[in-house]
Amino acid sequence: MYITGKTNLSNTSVGQNVILTATATGGSGSYTYKFVVYNVNTNVWFTLKDYSSSSSYTTKLSSVGTKQFVVSVKDSTGKIV
């Protein structure tokens, strides 16, 4: 299974919307998506949206600092990438 992801912005300001999207291919059946953010400055992970069928998620940044957005994808057999 392969995943590609993107966001609508590379540099953002507090309060600005960030749209995350992911596409999965090569797995079995349907996919579910989990969106997570990692705050590099505080070393904290936070789940934005747990596994669901939606391959996109919109969030607003609530604090300054460097963030990394991660998406995990699960196919119908339970395989996670």
N, C-alpha and C positions, 0 to 999 in steps of 0.2 A: 504494500500500500504506500502511496506517495501523497504528501501534503504540500500544497503551496499556500502561502498566506500573504496578506498585504494589509496596509493601513492607508488611510486617506492623507495622512500627514507624516512628516519626519520630525518637524519641530513644532511644538504646541505651547500654548499658554494655559495657566490654571483657568478652569471653567470652559475651555474649548472642547467641543465634541471630537472624539476619536472613533472612527468606524473601522472595525476589524472584520476581515472576511477571510475565509479559508475554503479551499477546494481539495477534496480527497479523491483519489483514483486508485484502482488496482486491488481494492479489498473485496470483501464478499457482502452482497446485499446493500442495505442502507447504512448510513453513517450517522453518528451523533458527535457533537462538538462540545468541547469544554474550553472556556476562555479564562486565562489566568494572567495576572500582572505580577511582576517582580520589581520591587523598589530597590534599586542598586544602592542607594544612599543609606537605607535603614536595614537592608538585608532581610526584607520581609516579603513573603509570597502571599497573594490574596486571590481567591477564586472570584472572578467577576460573574461567571455564569456556569453552572454545572452542566453535565451532559444533556443536550437536547438536540432536536433535529435541525435547529436553526444554524446555518453556517456563517452567520454574521452577528455582530454584537456592537452596540454603540454605547460608549461611556464618556463621562466628562472627567477631566483631570481635576483632582481636588487638592493637589499639593505640587510644589516645585520639586525638581530633582530628576534623575535619570531613571526611566522605567523601561522594562523589557516585557513585551507582551508575548504570551505563549499560548498556542492552541494544541490540544490533544484531541485526536480523532479516534473513535471506536467504531469498528464495523459490526455487522450483525452476528459475527462469531465471537465477539468480545475482544478481538485483537486491537490493541491500543498502539498508536504511533504518535 
